[in-house]
Amino acid sequence: MLLACTSVAVSAQSAWPNKPVRIVVPFAPGGTTDILARAVAPELSRAFGQQFVVDNRAGAGGNLGAEIVAKAPADGYTLLMGTVGTHGINRALYAKLPYDPIKDFVPVTLVASVPNVMEMNAEKAKAMGIANVQDFIRVAKERPGRLNMASSGNGTSIHLAGELFKTMTGTYMVHFPYRGSGPALLDMVGGNMDVMFDNLPSSIQQIKAGKLVALAVTSAQRSPALPDVPTVEEAGGPALKGYEASSWFGLLAPAGTPPDIIQRIQQEVAKSMQTPAIREKLLAQGAIAGGGTPSAFAQLIDSEHRKWAQVVKASGAKVD
């Protein structure tokens, strides 16, 4: 009898996946979350012989897509490309979330970590006489409330990176949240927005094309993808000493998803992240490949929540 039960369990596990798997991206197409999901999905499709389909569900700073996955069946057929926003920031930023980032999910693996980049529309920066972070601080103080700051949504790392900058420099820019980096970048390139602290992978092509100018990266060290661009701390002087606001992205599943499925997905992501093609592709965009264990990802989520809760408190940022 025990042997029969074991056989049934093994059969059920090995049957997954027998239909397409959905990866929910809680932001609009074109941003870093979307870029990374579309880099991973084909690798998983090849590994498992079923399509892993990216499903963009933008809204509420990533909360809409996260809620969809939190309430989905825990059968391995719905995954979330979570972010530092959905699982590190929003719990401290929003008075009430439609999901619990800890209880409603099981971490699968970190996919990549990236710096953000403080950037401006190249023509607007030239017209304002801004060539570096010090210039920007000067102009922002001369024009309080007259500069616009775009973000991929309330509560995202892009938003909070800007709020941290404002707090530390005593400047004020009007925040305009979008439904992802993609639409925000359209307005940045079009000259409708002044500054953005975007995730580097979604902006790097526009920077290299000369349409956006990178003033600084928000990580503690310079990015190999933009080695000549200083960090915010380097470029900002004493007021910005200790500034750091990087981002990360990883796969999560609804709580209760079978551990066997979680392990299989993590192992295949780890394999793909070790291939030179994927590592070089991510590095070229400023992203550092992940692929670690679920427990390591869980520890990162916990530490990041504690860090960003302090940033949210210090900045005074809140979203109802």
Secondary structure, DSSP 8 states (H G I E B T S, - for coil): -HHHHHHHHHHHHHH--SS-EEEEESS-TTSHHHHHHHHHHHHHHHHHTS-EEEEE---GGGHHHHHHHHTS-SSSSEEEEEEHIIIIIHHHHBS--SS-TTTTEEEEEEEEEE-EEEEEEHHHHHHHT--SHHHHHHHHHHSTTTSEEEESSTTSHHHHHHHHHHHHHT---EEEE-SSHHHHHHHHHTTS--EEEEEHHHHHHHHHTTSEEEEEE-SSS--TTSTTS-BHHHHH-GGGTT----EEEEEEEETT--HHHHHHHHHHHHHHHTSHHHHHHHHHTT-EE----HHHHHHHHHHHHHHHHHHHHHHT--B-
